Amino acid sequence: MLLLRERALKEKTAMELAWLEQLQLKGHHHKGSDDKHPDLIRKRKNIIRTHQRRKVGFVEDYNISRSICKEQQCTLRQAAILAKTASSFLPYLWGGGRS
């Protein structure tokens, strides 16, 4: 799931950068486009910065998911040990064990 989100983010960022590049190419054909050039550079930096922030968020989500999975596995192991212990001890509680 996280890999799909990361791939979608890469595609979205690539599309936004391509769109910005198209704007930049169109802007150079018109007079007075020098004023727009710093805005396009700022937008590009913002797109890249946003991509990096979201990517860090995905890594954090992955690490949290991994730690939750490990906790669940540990809990399941403990439950299995308790069930095994209880099943071996129950006969003694009900008087079915050795006297």
N, C-alpha and C positions, 0 to 999 in steps of 0.2 A: 504494500500500500504506500509506504513512504517512498519507494523507488518510483512509483507512478507519479506521485506528487512532485518529486524532484525533476522527473523528465518533463512534466507539464510546465514547471517553472522555467526550465531551460528553453523550451519551445516558445513560451510566452515572451521571455526576455529577448530571444532571437527575433521574434516578430516585431516587438517594439523597437528594437535597434534598426531593423530593416525599414520600418515605417519612418523612423527618424532620419535615416539615410536618404530615403526618397524625398522627404521634406527638404533636406539639405541640398539635394541635387536640383530640385525645383526652384529653390530659393536663389541659387546662383545665376539663374537665367534672368532674373529681374533686377532692375536698378534698385539700389537702396537695400540690398539683401545683407550687406555687411552688418547692419544693425541686428539682424536676427541670428547671426552666427554665434555670438556668445550665449544666447538663449538656448540654441540647439546643443551646444557643448554642455551647458548646465543640465539640460534635460537628459542627455546621455549619461552624465555622471550620476544623476538621480536614479535612472533606470538600473545602472550597474550596482549602485549602493543598495537599492531596494532588493535586487536579486541576491546580493551577498547576505543581507539581513535575513531574508527568508530562508536561504540555504542553511544558515546557522540555526535557525529555528527548527528546520527539519532534522539536523543533527541532534539537537537537544531532544526533540520528540522521539527520535530513534533510541537515544540512550535511556530515556525514561521508559520507553516500551520494553527495552531489553531488561532493565532492572526489575520491572513489574513481572516479566516472564520468569526471571530467576527466582523471585520471591514466591510465585505461584508453584514453581517446580519444587522448591524447598518445602512449602506447605504440604504439597501432595506427598512428598517423601515422608514427612513427619506423620501425616495421617495414615499412610500405609504401615509405618512402624507401629503406631498406636493400635491399629486394627489387628496387626499380627500379634502384638503383645496381649491385647484383650482377648483374642480368640484362643490363645494358648493358656490364658489365666482363668477364663470363664468356667471351665469344668471344675476347677477348685472352689470357685465361689458357690456353685450349685450343688456341691457335694458329690460330683461325679468323678472327682480325682482320687488320688491315693489317700488313704487314711492313716 
